[in-house]
Amino acid sequence: MEEFNLITPTFLFSAVSLILLAYTNRFLSYAQLVRTLRDRYMEKPSDVTVAQIENLRKRLSLTRTMQVLGISSLFFV
């Protein structure tokens, strides 16, 4: 097994923080879309809007899971 030196944690922390930042931005974008679609649905109910909201909720769930896995990767390295 290759020996860890002081550079390895530096790369891991910076890479994981950048990944988490990207996932957080994506999460916030999806959340804003859901809010917009909800407002649109309240004005004019539509099956298409409901399907879009459900799709975005699944994406939010996947993004949240990716964030949790990214954080937990720090502990299992």
SULPEGI-V972697 format. One record per pair of residues at least 12 apart in sequence whose ideal C-beta (glycine too) atoms are under 10 Angstrom apart, sorted by sequence separation. I is the first residue (numbers start at 1). GAP is how many residues later the second one is. D is the distance in Angstrom with one decimal. If there is no record, write none. Layout:
BEGIN
[[I:GAP:D] [I:GAP:D]]
END
This chain:
BEGIN
[[37:12:5.5] [40:12:9.2] [41:12:7.0] [37:13:8.8] [40:13:9.5] [37:15:5.6] [38:15:6.7] [37:16:5.1] [36:17:10.0] [34:18:8.9] [35:18:9.9] [37:18:9.8] [33:19:8.2] [34:19:5.9] [37:19:7.1] [33:20:8.8] [34:20:9.9] [36:20:10.0] [34:21:9.9] [33:22:9.9] [34:22:5.0] [33:23:5.6] [34:23:6.9] [32:24:9.9] [30:25:9.8] [31:25:8.5] [34:25:9.4] [30:26:5.3] [33:26:9.1] [34:26:7.3] [29:27:9.7] [30:27:8.6] [33:27:9.5] [30:28:9.9] [30:29:5.5] [31:29:6.8] [29:30:9.8] [30:30:5.0] [30:31:9.9] [27:32:9.1] [30:32:9.7] [31:32:9.6] [26:33:8.3] [27:33:6.5] [30:33:6.6] [26:34:9.2] [29:34:9.5] [30:34:9.9] [27:35:10.0] [28:35:9.7] [26:36:9.8] [27:36:4.8] [26:37:5.5] [27:37:6.9] [25:38:9.9] [23:39:9.8] [24:39:8.7] [27:39:9.2] [23:40:5.6] [26:40:8.8] [27:40:7.3] [22:41:9.8] [23:41:8.5] [26:41:9.5] [23:42:9.8] [23:43:5.5] [24:43:7.2] [22:44:9.6] [23:44:4.9] [22:45:9.9] [23:45:9.8] [20:46:9.1] [23:46:9.8] [19:47:8.2] [20:47:6.1] [23:47:6.8] [19:48:8.7] [22:48:9.6] [19:50:9.9] [20:50:5.4] [19:51:5.2] [20:51:7.1] [18:52:10.0] [19:52:9.8] [17:53:9.2] [16:54:5.7] [19:54:9.0] [20:54:9.9] [15:55:9.5] [16:55:7.6] [16:57:6.5] [17:57:9.7] [15:58:9.6] [16:58:5.8] [12:61:8.3] [13:61:7.6] [16:61:9.3] [12:62:7.0] [9:65:9.4] [12:65:6.0] [9:68:8.4] [8:69:8.5] [4:73:8.9]]
END
